[in-house]
Amino acid sequence: MQPASLYDAADYFLGIGGKRIRPVMCLMGNELFDEIIPDAYSVATAIELFHNFTLIHDDIMDKAPLRRGMPTVHEKYNSSTALLAGDVMLVIAYDYINKIETPHLHRVIHLFNKTAKQVCEGQQLDLEFEEKKQVLLNDYLHMIELKTSVLLAASLRLGAILGGASEGNQDHLYEFGKNLGLAFQVQDDYLDAFGDPAKFGKQVGGDIIANKKTFLLVKAMELATAKQREEMNGLIQQNSADKIRKMLAVFRACGVDDAAKSAKEKYLEIALQHLEDIAVLSKRKESLKELAQFLIQRDY
């Protein structure tokens, strides 16, 4: 496809992998209620393209050098090409939605668009938080719900819509995905600070360098002594060579590594309760339980 420079950039990003969790969740949402129908593959592809569109743009905004252990698109090409590569992915995502023949087309488009808007709202809040001296934990949780959780939840619900699920079952599945998403993001924040760089595939400590208001920083500010808070604020103002090491030392001293693990377990428990409340045979839910455990125990 021409121009090659545009599609090469898009192919490069899609080719470096990722967990493909969201499209798989769409298929699992369908399979929970019925056999997977061809339309589910089209919607799953649209979800993955939309997700990658947001990642390319997020990386530009965050000035991130690495994604999945490889140079980001704006680093390998340039920011303008990266923006356009993301844009064309979004357009092609709608081409895939347009392929579906289900009578639920309007519901699919409505949920897809609502979710896309929420993800943009979450990203804007994330950017605004970088300029704020203090962010409350509830505000942070609202932000990650929009930026991360709703897309996981919607992926499941879109599959369930295609599978003919009742509204009540769709609601429980959505809440399962939303709470799993909160656990997933808390784990992501934890790995950014404490993960193994060889496994994590991103720059460990990247959130600290960028002064991002992660669960760890927000919770540390809440738990810290006045002296620790002063030290963290000092580190935020500078970019010294040992910034990551010093910030991690404060995080550990405040106990936020353990707080992150507790929060992750809490959201997982809520998610699994909603899964339990879905009115289908228990054995049909096993694969979703396994996925939930994988997502919050992962080290990458």
C-alpha positions as CSV (number, residue, x, y, z in Angstrom):
1,M,0.0,0.0,0.0
2,Q,1.2,3.5,-0.8
3,P,2.7,5.6,0.6
4,A,5.0,2.9,1.9
5,S,6.5,5.1,4.6
6,L,3.0,5.4,6.3
7,Y,2.0,1.7,6.1
8,D,5.5,0.5,6.9
9,A,5.3,2.4,10.2
10,A,1.9,0.9,11.0
11,D,3.1,-2.6,10.0
12,Y,6.2,-2.2,12.1
13,F,4.2,-1.4,15.3
14,L,1.7,-4.2,14.8
15,G,4.5,-6.6,14.0
16,I,6.3,-6.1,17.3
17,G,3.6,-8.0,19.1
18,G,2.0,-7.3,22.4
19,K,-0.3,-9.5,24.5
20,R,-3.4,-9.1,22.2
21,I,-5.5,-9.3,25.3
22,R,-8.4,-7.1,24.1
23,P,-9.2,-9.0,20.9
24,V,-9.0,-12.3,22.8
25,M,-11.4,-10.9,25.4
26,C,-13.9,-10.0,22.7
27,L,-13.8,-13.6,21.4
28,M,-14.0,-14.9,24.9
29,G,-17.0,-12.7,25.6
30,N,-18.7,-14.2,22.5
31,E,-17.7,-17.8,23.4
32,L,-19.1,-17.4,27.0
33,F,-22.6,-17.4,25.6
34,D,-22.4,-19.1,22.2
35,E,-20.1,-20.4,19.5
36,I,-17.8,-17.7,18.1
37,I,-19.3,-16.1,15.1
38,P,-17.3,-14.6,12.2
39,D,-18.4,-11.0,13.1
40,A,-16.6,-11.4,16.4
41,Y,-13.2,-11.7,14.6
42,S,-14.0,-8.4,12.7
43,V,-14.8,-6.6,16.0
44,A,-11.8,-8.1,17.7
45,T,-9.5,-6.8,14.9
46,A,-11.1,-3.4,15.2
47,I,-10.5,-3.3,19.0
48,E,-6.8,-4.3,18.5
49,L,-6.3,-1.6,15.8
50,F,-7.9,1.0,18.0
51,H,-5.8,0.0,21.0
52,N,-2.6,0.2,18.9
53,F,-3.7,3.6,17.6
54,T,-3.9,4.9,21.2
55,L,-0.5,3.4,22.1
56,I,1.3,5.1,19.2
57,H,-0.2,8.4,20.2
58,D,0.4,7.8,23.9
59,D,4.1,7.1,23.2
60,I,4.4,10.4,21.3
61,M,2.8,12.3,24.2
62,D,4.9,10.5,26.8
63,K,8.1,10.8,24.7
64,A,8.6,7.1,25.4
65,P,11.7,5.5,23.7
66,L,10.6,1.9,24.0
67,R,7.4,-0.1,23.5
68,R,7.4,-3.9,23.9
69,G,11.2,-3.8,24.0
70,M,11.5,-2.1,20.6
71,P,11.9,1.6,19.5
72,T,8.6,3.4,19.5
73,V,7.2,4.5,16.1
74,H,8.1,8.2,16.6
75,E,11.7,7.1,17.5
76,K,12.1,4.8,14.5
77,Y,10.4,7.1,12.0
78,N,9.3,10.5,13.2
79,S,6.4,12.1,15.2
80,S,4.4,13.2,12.1
81,T,4.6,9.7,10.5
82,A,3.7,8.1,13.9
83,L,0.6,10.3,14.2
84,L,-0.6,9.4,10.7
85,A,0.1,5.7,11.2
86,G,-2.1,5.8,14.3
87,D,-4.8,7.7,12.5
88,V,-4.9,5.2,9.6
89,M,-5.2,2.3,12.1
90,L,-8.3,4.0,13.6
91,V,-9.8,4.4,10.1
92,I,-9.2,0.8,9.2
93,A,-10.6,-0.3,12.6
94,Y,-14.0,1.2,11.4
95,D,-13.6,-0.6,8.1
96,Y,-13.6,-3.9,10.2
97,I,-16.7,-2.9,12.2
98,N,-18.4,-2.1,8.9
99,K,-17.8,-5.7,7.8
100,I,-20.1,-7.2,10.5
101,E,-23.6,-8.5,9.5
102,T,-25.1,-8.8,12.9
103,P,-28.4,-7.1,13.8
104,H,-26.5,-5.7,16.7
105,L,-24.4,-3.3,14.5
106,H,-25.8,-0.1,16.1
107,R,-25.2,-1.3,19.6
108,V,-21.6,-2.4,18.6
109,I,-20.8,1.1,17.1
110,H,-22.4,2.9,20.1
111,L,-20.3,1.0,22.6
112,F,-17.2,1.2,20.5
113,N,-17.5,5.0,20.1
114,K,-18.4,5.6,23.7
115,T,-15.4,3.6,24.8
116,A,-13.1,5.4,22.4
117,K,-14.2,8.7,23.8
118,Q,-13.7,7.6,27.4
119,V,-10.1,6.4,26.5
120,C,-9.4,9.9,25.1
121,E,-10.8,11.5,28.3
122,G,-8.6,9.2,30.4
123,Q,-5.5,10.1,28.5
124,Q,-6.2,13.8,28.8
125,L,-6.7,13.4,32.6
126,D,-3.4,11.5,32.7
127,L,-1.6,14.4,31.0
128,E,-3.2,17.0,33.3
129,F,-2.2,15.0,36.3
130,E,1.5,15.5,35.3
131,E,1.0,19.3,35.9
132,K,-0.7,18.9,39.3
133,K,1.3,18.8,42.5
134,Q,-1.1,16.4,44.2
135,V,-3.6,13.9,42.8
136,L,-6.1,12.1,45.1
137,L,-6.3,8.3,44.9
138,N,-9.9,8.4,43.8
139,D,-9.1,10.8,41.0
140,Y,-6.3,8.5,39.9
141,L,-8.6,5.5,39.9
142,H,-11.2,7.3,37.8
143,M,-8.5,8.2,35.3
144,I,-7.2,4.6,34.9
145,E,-10.8,3.4,34.7
146,L,-11.2,5.6,31.6
147,K,-7.8,5.1,30.1
148,T,-7.4,1.4,30.6
149,S,-10.3,-0.5,32.2
150,V,-13.2,0.5,30.0
151,L,-11.5,-0.9,26.9
152,L,-11.0,-4.3,28.5
153,A,-14.6,-4.2,29.8
154,A,-16.0,-3.1,26.4
155,S,-14.0,-5.8,24.6
156,L,-15.8,-8.4,26.7
157,R,-19.2,-6.8,26.3
158,L,-18.9,-6.4,22.6
159,G,-18.3,-10.1,22.3
160,A,-21.2,-10.8,24.6
161,I,-23.5,-8.6,22.5
162,L,-22.5,-10.7,19.5
163,G,-23.1,-13.8,21.5
164,G,-26.7,-12.8,22.3
165,A,-26.2,-12.3,26.0
166,S,-28.9,-10.7,28.2
167,E,-28.4,-7.1,29.5
168,G,-27.9,-8.4,33.0
169,N,-25.1,-10.8,32.0
170,Q,-23.5,-8.1,29.8
171,D,-23.5,-5.8,32.8
172,H,-21.7,-8.4,35.1
173,L,-19.2,-9.2,32.3
174,Y,-18.5,-5.5,31.9
175,E,-17.9,-5.0,35.6
176,F,-15.6,-8.1,35.6
177,G,-13.6,-6.5,32.8
178,K,-13.6,-3.1,34.4
179,N,-12.3,-4.3,37.8
180,L,-9.8,-6.6,36.1
181,G,-8.6,-3.6,34.2
182,L,-8.0,-1.7,37.5
183,A,-6.0,-4.6,38.8
184,F,-4.1,-4.8,35.5
185,Q,-3.1,-1.1,35.6
186,V,-2.0,-1.2,39.2
187,Q,0.1,-4.2,38.2
188,D,1.5,-2.2,35.2
189,D,2.4,0.7,37.5
190,Y,4.1,-1.7,39.9
191,L,6.1,-3.4,37.0
192,D,7.2,0.0,35.7
193,A,8.9,0.7,39.0
194,F,9.9,-2.8,40.3
195,G,9.8,-5.0,37.2
196,D,12.6,-6.8,35.4
197,P,13.5,-4.6,32.4
198,A,14.4,-7.8,30.3
199,K,10.9,-9.1,30.8
200,F,8.9,-5.8,31.0
201,G,9.9,-4.6,27.6
202,K,9.7,-0.9,28.5
203,Q,12.1,1.4,30.2
204,V,11.8,0.5,33.9
205,G,11.3,3.7,35.9
206,G,10.0,5.5,32.8
207,D,7.0,6.7,34.8
208,I,9.3,8.1,37.5
209,I,11.4,10.0,35.0
210,A,8.2,11.4,33.4
211,N,6.8,12.3,36.8
212,K,3.6,10.4,36.0
213,K,1.0,10.1,38.7
214,T,0.9,6.4,39.0
215,F,-0.7,4.3,41.8
216,L,2.7,4.1,43.5
217,L,3.3,7.9,43.5
218,V,-0.2,8.9,44.5
219,K,-0.3,6.3,47.3
220,A,3.2,7.2,48.5
221,M,2.1,10.9,48.8
222,E,-0.9,9.7,50.8
223,L,1.2,7.5,53.2
224,A,4.4,9.5,53.4
225,T,5.7,11.5,56.3
226,A,6.3,15.2,55.7
227,K,10.0,14.6,55.2
228,Q,9.4,11.8,52.7
229,R,6.8,14.0,50.8
230,E,9.4,16.7,50.7
231,E,12.0,14.3,49.3
232,M,9.6,13.1,46.6
233,N,8.7,16.6,45.6
234,G,12.4,17.4,45.3
235,L,13.0,14.4,43.1
236,I,10.0,15.4,40.9
237,Q,11.6,18.8,40.3
238,Q,14.9,17.3,39.1
239,N,16.2,14.7,36.7
240,S,19.4,13.5,38.4
241,A,21.1,10.2,37.4
242,D,19.9,8.5,40.6
243,K,16.3,9.8,40.5
244,I,14.8,6.3,39.9
245,R,16.8,4.7,42.7
246,K,16.0,7.4,45.3
247,M,12.3,7.4,44.4
248,L,12.1,3.6,44.6
249,A,13.7,3.8,48.1
250,V,11.0,6.2,49.3
251,F,8.3,4.0,47.7
252,R,9.6,1.0,49.6
253,A,9.9,3.0,52.8
254,C,6.2,4.1,52.5
255,G,5.1,0.5,51.8
256,V,3.5,1.3,48.5
257,D,4.9,-1.9,46.8
258,D,2.7,-3.9,49.3
259,A,-0.2,-1.5,48.9
260,A,-0.1,-2.0,45.2
261,K,-0.3,-5.8,45.7
262,S,-3.2,-5.4,48.1
263,A,-5.1,-3.2,45.7
264,K,-4.5,-5.6,42.8
265,E,-5.9,-8.5,44.9
266,K,-9.0,-6.4,45.9
267,Y,-9.9,-5.5,42.4
268,L,-9.4,-9.1,41.2
269,E,-11.7,-10.3,44.0
270,I,-14.5,-7.9,42.9
271,A,-14.0,-8.9,39.2
272,L,-14.3,-12.6,40.0
273,Q,-17.5,-12.0,42.0
274,H,-19.1,-10.4,39.0
275,L,-17.9,-13.3,36.8
276,E,-19.5,-15.7,39.4
277,D,-22.8,-13.8,39.0
278,I,-23.1,-14.4,35.3
279,A,-25.9,-16.9,34.6
280,V,-24.0,-19.5,32.5
281,L,-22.5,-22.8,33.4
282,S,-19.4,-22.5,35.6
283,K,-17.2,-24.5,33.3
284,R,-17.8,-21.9,30.6
285,K,-16.2,-19.3,32.8
286,E,-12.9,-21.2,33.5
287,S,-10.9,-19.6,30.7
288,L,-11.9,-16.1,31.9
289,K,-10.8,-17.0,35.4
290,E,-7.4,-18.3,34.0
291,L,-7.0,-15.1,32.0
292,A,-7.7,-12.9,35.1
293,Q,-5.0,-14.8,37.1
294,F,-2.5,-14.5,34.2
295,L,-3.1,-10.7,33.9
296,I,-2.4,-9.9,37.5
297,Q,0.4,-12.4,38.0
298,R,2.4,-11.4,34.9
299,D,5.9,-9.9,35.1
300,Y,5.8,-8.3,31.7
